[in-house]
């Protein structure tokens, strides 16, 4: 099977031009077919503040009302997405910036209201593998912003980690897929205060132990939950790393 690398990068890396340029050098060096998925939450929060729109978060998740969906669409699908594509094009990388709405790439349903009403937040229903395959086989590199739709005209804010894992699982039927989560740290740390304490290999059993002890906590838990679920559903490899080691396969390698 042909190799496909799906990279999810945190917004903090993309928001600084120097770290963006360094990261995209490493991304561009990947020789295989590839898809880039990005976030951008800090920029959305900053613009919301400038516009006088209150940002509401619950356990690190953004409450997306009608005003906020406009802001995140502008930031994710506009500024961050197009700036990323422009830098890639400057490096000779034929990228195209898209959201889940374009080509009906990713459709979602509005998250049902249970204890918390997250507003216009999408839970993914389907990934259009045919459209992704057309883009990849034409030599185009999709750069995906975390906005999806409900197929009835409503935009939905959707978690970028989940988008990356959903694409990876769907495309694993056709390709040998590796999923890489790229953020500020060099991998999953055994000591959050020591950047050198990278866990090079993390099994699901080890993860459960670290989670119960509190060694792994907060925002890393949903990222790892997504990662192990991806492995269970056919993704060959999941790596958590940072921008500087993206093209070297260093970082934390997950296994079931």
ChimeraX attribute file (.defattr): number of C-alpha atoms within 10 A of each C-alpha:
attribute: neighborCount
match mode: 1-to-1
recipient: residues
	/A:1	9
	/A:2	9
	/A:3	14
	/A:4	21
	/A:5	22
	/A:6	22
	/A:7	26
	/A:8	25
	/A:9	26
	/A:10	22
	/A:11	21
	/A:12	17
	/A:13	22
	/A:14	23
	/A:15	19
	/A:16	10
	/A:17	13
	/A:18	10
	/A:19	16
	/A:20	20
	/A:21	18
	/A:22	14
	/A:23	22
	/A:24	21
	/A:25	18
	/A:26	15
	/A:27	22
	/A:28	16
	/A:29	12
	/A:30	14
	/A:31	11
	/A:32	11
	/A:33	17
	/A:34	22
	/A:35	24
	/A:36	20
	/A:37	26
	/A:38	29
	/A:39	29
	/A:40	24
	/A:41	19
	/A:42	14
	/A:43	20
	/A:44	23
	/A:45	20
	/A:46	13
	/A:47	17
	/A:48	19
	/A:49	12
	/A:50	10
	/A:51	10
	/A:52	9
	/A:53	14
	/A:54	12
	/A:55	16
	/A:56	14
	/A:57	11
	/A:58	9
	/A:59	7
	/A:60	9
	/A:61	13
	/A:62	20
	/A:63	18
	/A:64	23
	/A:65	17
	/A:66	10
	/A:67	11
	/A:68	22
	/A:69	21
	/A:70	15
	/A:71	21
	/A:72	25
	/A:73	20
	/A:74	15
	/A:75	23
	/A:76	25
	/A:77	23
	/A:78	16
	/A:79	14
	/A:80	22
	/A:81	25
	/A:82	19
	/A:83	16
	/A:84	22
	/A:85	21
	/A:86	16
	/A:87	17
	/A:88	22
	/A:89	13
	/A:90	9
	/A:91	13
	/A:92	9
	/A:93	18
	/A:94	15
	/A:95	21
	/A:96	18
	/A:97	21
	/A:98	22
	/A:99	23
	/A:100	24
	/A:101	21
	/A:102	14
	/A:103	12
	/A:104	16
	/A:105	20
	/A:106	24
	/A:107	22
	/A:108	24
	/A:109	20
	/A:110	19
	/A:111	17
	/A:112	14
	/A:113	9
	/A:114	7
	/A:115	6
	/A:116	10
	/A:117	13
	/A:118	21
	/A:119	19
	/A:120	23
	/A:121	26
	/A:122	25
	/A:123	21
	/A:124	22
	/A:125	12
	/A:126	15
	/A:127	21
	/A:128	16
	/A:129	17
	/A:130	12
	/A:131	13
	/A:132	18
	/A:133	15
	/A:134	11
	/A:135	16
	/A:136	16
	/A:137	10
	/A:138	8
	/A:139	14
	/A:140	18
	/A:141	21
	/A:142	21
	/A:143	23
	/A:144	26
	/A:145	30
	/A:146	28
	/A:147	28
	/A:148	29
	/A:149	28
	/A:150	19
	/A:151	13
	/A:152	8
	/A:153	8
	/A:154	15
	/A:155	24
	/A:156	28
	/A:157	28
	/A:158	25
	/A:159	20
	/A:160	22
	/A:161	22
	/A:162	21
	/A:163	25
	/A:164	26
	/A:165	29
	/A:166	21
	/A:167	24
	/A:168	30
	/A:169	24
	/A:170	19
	/A:171	22
	/A:172	21
	/A:173	14
	/A:174	14
	/A:175	19
	/A:176	17
	/A:177	27
	/A:178	22
	/A:179	26
	/A:180	27
	/A:181	27
	/A:182	24
	/A:183	20
	/A:184	16
	/A:185	17
	/A:186	23
	/A:187	25
	/A:188	23
	/A:189	20
	/A:190	15
	/A:191	13
	/A:192	14
	/A:193	8
	/A:194	9
	/A:195	14
	/A:196	13
	/A:197	14
	/A:198	19
	/A:199	17
	/A:200	17
	/A:201	14
	/A:202	17
	/A:203	13
	/A:204	15
	/A:205	11
	/A:206	13
	/A:207	20
	/A:208	12
	/A:209	13
	/A:210	15
	/A:211	15
	/A:212	11
	/A:213	10
	/A:214	10
	/A:215	14
	/A:216	20
	/A:217	13
	/A:218	12
	/A:219	11
	/A:220	12
	/A:221	13
	/A:222	12
	/A:223	15
	/A:224	21
	/A:225	13
	/A:226	16
	/A:227	26
	/A:228	20
	/A:229	15
	/A:230	25
	/A:231	21
	/A:232	12
	/A:233	15
	/A:234	16
	/A:235	24
	/A:236	17
	/A:237	18
	/A:238	25
	/A:239	25
	/A:240	27
	/A:241	27
	/A:242	22
	/A:243	24
	/A:244	20
	/A:245	16
	/A:246	25
	/A:247	17
	/A:248	11
	/A:249	12
	/A:250	17
	/A:251	24
	/A:252	21
	/A:253	19
	/A:254	20
	/A:255	19
	/A:256	12
